[in-house]
């Protein structure tokens, strides 16, 4: 076995919680039960990793086996990566029968026709999710197993979740391969990113409860004429109840999907007094709005109860998941998406 592969397997084992190393290796299935019994899992992770690497060397492990172990670890611990959501589109409404073998063949052929030094591994899971691992090289160097891109494609949906490597220049090639292999026309980024892969799936697959209101009538507040203290107390209580009710209507009563990042582009006309003639040309005002937080949707949900924003929140904030599913088109403005990667 190559020393580089042995070191990569050892480092992969070090990323696994010690109490779960045995379970991961059993899922991997490369080492026999008899070999696993020879490992002392009570010792340090460093010692365990060396024992695993030595056994893999005895079994002559190759790049393919190392890649399978890496896929299993990333599937079990997907939150260690940052995931972006992409949506593919067809020219018509036709549906194609999905053939996994044909998908793999087309995907590998498209990438390897442009870049020879690359290793591609696949693993299919029971929820129709296909996990793809790509280790990138260059025209002059072998594939670097530490610079990998991960793709999770649900074959019965147009959605793709990508965790790209530091080599962003390979992203267009990766997107083209997905479009060609899955028989779609183009692919566009939905401008949603998160460490929590399951939360992104909940958003695009509509697997969480959230109401989306675009307008709420604002209640006029009047100053009390008498019994000031009592009325202020009642008014504060009523205001808190109103905020809680509106928050429940907008966000629902369940936990929000964990979202780290969202962005979209806005275009609106600048309004000014015609007499002032501030603008020589009547051009729209454009801006890029970005939101980031360790838990974006929960942060937005807490703004009104904390007194940091009026209730209800603007639909520009509360409709982020809905805009993602509808290419960010909502009533108040026109949105624009990045240019798509179109299949040749």
C-alpha positions as CSV (number, residue, x, y, z in Angstrom):
1,X,0.0,0.0,0.0
2,X,1.2,3.5,-0.8
3,X,2.5,5.4,2.2
4,X,0.3,8.4,1.1
5,X,-2.8,6.3,1.3
6,X,-1.8,4.8,4.7
7,X,-1.4,8.3,6.1
8,X,-4.7,9.5,4.6
9,X,-6.5,6.6,6.2
10,X,-4.8,7.3,9.5
11,X,-5.9,11.0,9.4
12,X,-9.4,10.0,8.5
13,X,-9.6,7.8,11.6
14,X,-8.4,10.6,13.7
15,X,-11.4,12.7,12.7
16,X,-13.8,10.1,14.1
17,X,-14.9,10.3,17.8
18,X,-13.1,7.6,19.6
19,X,-16.2,5.9,20.9
20,X,-17.5,5.6,17.3
21,X,-14.4,4.4,15.5
22,X,-15.4,0.7,15.8
23,X,-18.9,1.3,14.3
24,X,-17.4,3.3,11.4
25,X,-14.9,0.6,10.6
26,X,-17.6,-2.0,10.7
27,X,-19.7,0.0,8.2
28,X,-16.6,0.4,6.0
29,X,-16.3,-3.4,5.9
30,X,-12.7,-3.4,4.6
31,X,-11.2,-5.0,7.7
32,X,-12.5,-8.3,8.9
33,X,-14.1,-8.8,12.4
34,X,-11.0,-10.8,13.4
35,X,-8.7,-7.9,12.5
36,X,-11.0,-5.4,14.3
37,X,-10.8,-7.6,17.5
38,X,-7.0,-7.1,17.5
39,X,-7.3,-3.3,17.9
40,X,-7.4,-1.9,21.4
41,X,-10.0,0.8,21.2
42,X,-9.3,2.0,24.7
43,X,-6.0,3.4,23.8
44,X,-5.5,6.9,22.4
45,X,-6.8,7.8,19.0
46,X,-3.3,8.3,17.7
47,X,-2.5,4.7,18.6
48,X,-5.8,3.4,17.2
49,X,-5.1,5.2,13.9
50,X,-1.7,3.6,13.5
51,X,-3.2,0.2,14.2
52,X,-5.9,0.7,11.6
53,X,-3.3,1.9,9.0
54,X,-1.1,-1.1,9.7
55,X,-4.0,-3.5,9.1
56,X,-5.0,-1.7,5.9
57,X,-1.4,-2.1,4.7
58,X,-1.7,-5.8,5.3
59,X,-4.9,-5.8,3.2
60,X,-3.2,-3.7,0.5
61,X,-5.8,-0.9,0.7
62,X,-5.9,1.4,-2.3
63,X,-7.3,4.8,-3.2
64,X,-10.8,3.4,-3.8
65,X,-11.0,1.9,-0.3
66,X,-9.7,5.1,1.3
67,X,-12.3,7.1,-0.6
68,X,-15.1,4.8,0.6
69,X,-14.0,5.3,4.3
70,X,-14.0,9.1,3.7
71,X,-17.5,9.0,2.2
72,X,-18.8,7.1,5.2
73,X,-17.3,9.5,7.6
74,X,-18.7,12.6,5.8
75,X,-22.1,10.9,5.6
76,X,-22.1,10.3,9.3
77,X,-20.7,13.7,10.2
78,X,-21.9,16.1,7.4
79,X,-21.9,19.2,9.6
80,X,-18.1,19.4,9.4
81,X,-18.5,20.8,5.9
82,X,-20.1,23.9,4.5
83,X,-22.9,23.0,2.0
84,X,-24.4,25.1,-0.8
85,X,-27.7,24.3,-2.5
86,X,-28.0,24.2,-6.3
87,X,-31.2,23.5,-8.4
88,X,-31.2,22.0,-11.9
89,X,-33.8,22.7,-14.5
90,X,-35.2,20.9,-17.5
91,X,-36.4,22.5,-20.8
92,X,-39.7,20.7,-20.5
93,X,-41.8,18.7,-18.0
94,X,-40.6,15.3,-19.1
95,X,-39.4,12.8,-16.5
96,X,-36.6,10.4,-17.2
97,X,-36.0,7.0,-15.7
98,X,-33.0,7.3,-13.4
99,X,-30.2,4.8,-14.1
100,X,-27.5,4.9,-11.4
101,X,-24.9,3.1,-13.6
102,X,-25.6,5.4,-16.5
103,X,-25.3,8.5,-14.2
104,X,-21.9,7.4,-12.9
105,X,-20.6,6.7,-16.4
106,X,-21.7,10.1,-17.8
107,X,-20.5,11.9,-14.7
108,X,-17.0,10.4,-14.7
109,X,-16.6,10.7,-18.5
110,X,-17.5,14.4,-18.5
111,X,-14.9,15.3,-15.7
112,X,-12.2,12.9,-16.8
113,X,-12.4,14.2,-20.4
114,X,-11.3,17.6,-19.1
115,X,-9.0,16.6,-16.3
116,X,-7.2,13.2,-16.2
117,X,-5.7,13.4,-12.7
118,X,-8.9,13.1,-10.6
119,X,-10.5,10.3,-8.6
120,X,-14.2,10.0,-8.4
121,X,-16.1,7.7,-5.9
122,X,-19.9,7.1,-5.5
123,X,-22.0,5.7,-2.7
124,X,-25.8,5.3,-2.9
125,X,-27.9,5.5,0.3
126,X,-31.5,4.4,1.1
127,X,-33.1,7.9,0.8
128,X,-32.3,8.2,-2.9
129,X,-29.2,10.2,-2.0
130,X,-26.1,9.7,-4.1
131,X,-22.9,10.8,-2.4
132,X,-20.1,11.7,-4.8
133,X,-16.5,12.3,-3.7
134,X,-14.1,14.0,-6.1
135,X,-10.4,14.4,-5.3
136,X,-8.9,17.0,-7.7
137,X,-5.4,17.1,-9.2
138,X,-3.9,19.2,-11.9
139,X,-2.6,18.4,-15.4
140,X,0.8,17.8,-13.8
141,X,0.1,16.4,-10.4
142,X,-1.9,13.4,-9.1
143,X,-5.2,13.8,-7.3
144,X,-4.9,15.4,-3.9
145,X,-7.0,13.3,-1.5
146,X,-7.0,16.3,0.9
147,X,-8.6,18.6,-1.6
148,X,-12.0,17.0,-2.2
149,X,-15.4,18.1,-3.3
150,X,-18.6,16.4,-2.1
151,X,-21.9,16.2,-3.9
152,X,-25.2,14.9,-2.5
153,X,-27.7,14.4,-5.3
154,X,-31.2,13.2,-4.7
155,X,-32.1,11.4,-7.9
156,X,-35.9,12.0,-7.6
157,X,-35.4,15.8,-7.2
158,X,-33.6,18.6,-9.1
159,X,-31.7,19.6,-6.0
160,X,-28.0,19.1,-5.5
161,X,-25.9,19.9,-2.3
162,X,-22.3,20.7,-2.9
163,X,-19.4,21.1,-0.5
164,X,-16.6,22.4,-2.7
165,X,-12.9,22.2,-2.1
166,X,-10.5,25.1,-2.1
167,X,-10.1,24.7,-5.9
168,X,-13.1,26.8,-6.9
169,X,-11.9,26.8,-10.5
170,X,-13.2,23.2,-10.7
171,X,-16.8,24.2,-9.8
172,X,-18.0,24.9,-13.3
173,X,-16.7,21.5,-14.5
174,X,-18.4,19.8,-11.6
175,X,-21.7,21.6,-12.4
176,X,-21.5,20.7,-16.1
177,X,-20.9,17.0,-15.2
178,X,-24.0,17.0,-13.0
179,X,-26.1,18.6,-15.7
180,X,-25.0,16.1,-18.3
181,X,-25.2,13.0,-16.1
182,X,-28.7,13.8,-14.8
183,X,-30.1,14.9,-18.2
184,X,-31.0,18.5,-17.1
185,X,-30.5,21.7,-19.0
186,X,-28.8,24.0,-16.5
187,X,-28.0,24.5,-12.9
188,X,-28.1,27.5,-10.6
189,X,-26.9,28.2,-7.1
190,X,-29.7,29.1,-4.7
191,X,-27.5,31.3,-2.5
192,X,-28.1,29.2,0.7
193,X,-25.2,27.9,2.7
194,X,-25.0,26.0,6.0
195,X,-23.0,23.5,7.9
196,X,-26.2,21.6,8.6
197,X,-27.0,19.6,5.5
198,X,-30.3,18.2,6.9
199,X,-31.6,21.7,7.5
200,X,-30.9,22.7,3.9
201,X,-32.8,19.6,2.8
202,X,-35.7,20.5,5.1
203,X,-35.9,24.0,3.4
204,X,-35.8,22.9,-0.2
205,X,-37.9,19.7,0.4
206,X,-40.5,21.7,2.5
207,X,-40.1,19.4,5.4
208,X,-40.6,22.0,8.1
209,X,-43.7,24.0,9.2
210,X,-43.6,27.7,8.5
211,X,-46.3,30.1,7.4
212,X,-45.3,32.9,5.0
213,X,-47.3,36.0,5.3
214,X,-46.6,39.0,3.1
215,X,-48.6,41.6,4.9
216,X,-50.0,42.3,8.4
217,X,-52.1,45.3,9.4
218,X,-50.2,47.5,11.9
219,X,-52.1,48.3,15.0
220,X,-52.2,52.0,16.0
221,X,-51.1,52.7,19.5
222,X,-52.7,55.4,21.5
223,X,-51.6,57.0,24.8
224,X,-53.8,56.3,27.8
225,X,-55.9,59.2,29.1
226,X,-56.3,57.9,32.7
227,X,-55.0,55.2,34.9
228,X,-51.7,55.5,33.1
229,X,-49.7,52.8,35.0
230,X,-52.4,50.2,34.6
231,X,-52.9,50.9,30.9
232,X,-49.2,50.8,30.3
233,X,-49.0,47.5,32.0
234,X,-51.9,46.1,30.0
235,X,-50.5,47.6,26.8
236,X,-47.1,46.0,27.3
237,X,-48.7,42.7,28.1
238,X,-50.9,42.9,25.0
239,X,-47.9,43.9,22.9
240,X,-45.9,40.9,24.0
241,X,-48.9,38.6,23.3
242,X,-49.2,40.2,19.8
243,X,-45.5,39.7,19.1
244,X,-45.7,36.0,20.2
245,X,-48.8,35.5,18.1
246,X,-47.2,37.0,15.0
247,X,-44.0,35.1,15.5
248,X,-46.0,31.9,15.8
249,X,-47.9,32.7,12.6
250,X,-44.7,33.5,10.6
251,X,-42.2,30.9,12.0
252,X,-44.5,28.2,13.3
253,X,-44.1,26.4,16.6
254,X,-41.3,24.1,15.7
255,X,-37.5,24.6,15.5
256,X,-36.1,26.4,12.5
257,X,-33.8,24.7,10.0
258,X,-30.2,25.6,10.8
259,X,-29.0,28.0,8.1
260,X,-25.7,29.8,8.1
261,X,-25.8,32.1,5.1
262,X,-28.3,33.5,2.6
263,X,-28.0,36.2,0.0
264,X,-30.0,37.7,-2.9
265,X,-29.9,40.6,-5.3
266,X,-32.4,43.4,-5.2
267,X,-33.4,46.0,-7.8
268,X,-35.7,48.9,-7.1
269,X,-36.4,52.3,-8.6
270,X,-35.0,55.3,-6.7
271,X,-37.8,57.6,-5.6
272,X,-37.3,61.4,-5.3
273,X,-39.1,64.6,-5.9
274,X,-39.4,65.2,-9.6
275,X,-38.8,68.9,-9.1
276,X,-35.4,68.3,-7.6
277,X,-34.2,66.2,-10.6
278,X,-31.5,64.4,-8.5
279,X,-31.0,61.6,-11.1
280,X,-30.0,62.4,-14.6
281,X,-30.9,58.9,-15.7
282,X,-33.8,56.9,-14.4
283,X,-31.8,53.8,-13.6
284,X,-32.8,51.2,-11.0
285,X,-31.0,51.0,-7.7
286,X,-29.2,47.7,-7.3
287,X,-27.7,46.0,-4.2
288,X,-26.6,42.7,-2.9
289,X,-28.1,41.7,0.5
290,X,-26.2,39.1,2.6
291,X,-27.2,37.4,5.8
292,X,-24.9,35.3,8.0
293,X,-25.3,33.8,11.4
294,X,-24.5,30.5,13.2
295,X,-28.3,30.0,13.2
296,X,-29.8,32.5,10.8
297,X,-33.5,31.7,11.0
298,X,-33.6,31.3,14.8
299,X,-31.8,34.7,15.0
300,X,-34.5,36.3,12.9
301,X,-37.2,34.6,14.9
302,X,-35.8,36.2,18.1
303,X,-35.5,39.8,16.9
304,X,-39.1,40.9,17.7
305,X,-39.4,39.2,21.1
306,X,-36.1,40.7,22.1
307,X,-37.3,44.2,21.1
308,X,-34.7,44.6,18.4
309,X,-37.2,44.8,15.6
310,X,-40.9,45.6,15.1
311,X,-43.4,42.8,14.7
312,X,-44.2,41.5,12.2
313,X,-40.8,41.3,10.6
314,X,-40.5,42.3,7.0
315,X,-41.2,39.6,4.4
316,X,-37.7,40.3,3.1
317,X,-36.5,38.5,6.2
318,X,-39.2,35.9,7.0
319,X,-39.5,34.6,3.4
320,X,-35.8,33.6,3.0
321,X,-36.6,29.8,2.8
322,X,-39.5,30.5,0.4
323,X,-37.4,32.8,-1.8
324,X,-34.9,30.0,-2.0
325,X,-37.5,27.6,-3.4
326,X,-38.9,30.2,-5.7
327,X,-35.7,31.7,-7.0
328,X,-36.2,34.6,-4.5
329,X,-39.2,36.0,-6.4
330,X,-41.6,37.7,-4.0
331,X,-44.2,40.4,-4.5
332,X,-42.2,43.5,-3.3
333,X,-39.4,43.4,-5.8
334,X,-37.7,41.7,-8.7
335,X,-34.8,39.4,-8.0
336,X,-31.9,38.2,-10.1
337,X,-29.9,35.0,-10.0
338,X,-26.3,34.3,-10.9
339,X,-25.6,33.1,-14.4
340,X,-26.2,29.5,-14.8
341,X,-23.9,26.7,-16.0
342,X,-25.6,25.6,-19.2
343,X,-24.9,22.2,-20.6
344,X,-23.2,22.1,-24.0
